[in-house]
Amino acid sequence: MAAAKELTDPLTGQVYAMTEDGFVEVYDPSTGQRGIFNEKGEWQSGELKYANRQLLGWMGRAAARQAMHRERG
């Protein structure tokens, strides 16, 4: 995962990572599945279609802010 920050959900073990383009990539090490979600927790792509909405919101808002700052230069 090419990400600025990562967070592991202590309950599920899923890894949440901010992407360069302002989304959140979630990786489930127990199944090998990945999914991409926006800052509202809405699924965008990938085989993993469900993740913790609280963590998605927290990570997603931070990822969206970082992407916006990069665009502004």
NORTAJO-V925086 format. One record per run of one state. SS is the DSSP state (a for helix, b for strand, c for the rest). FROM is the first residue (numbers start at 1). TO is the last residue. Records with the same first field share a line. If there is no record, write none. Layout:
SS=FROM-TO + FROM-TO
This chain:
c=1-5 + 9-14 + 19-23 + 29-32 + 38-42 + 47-52 + 73-73
b=6-8 + 15-18 + 24-28 + 33-37 + 43-46
a=53-72
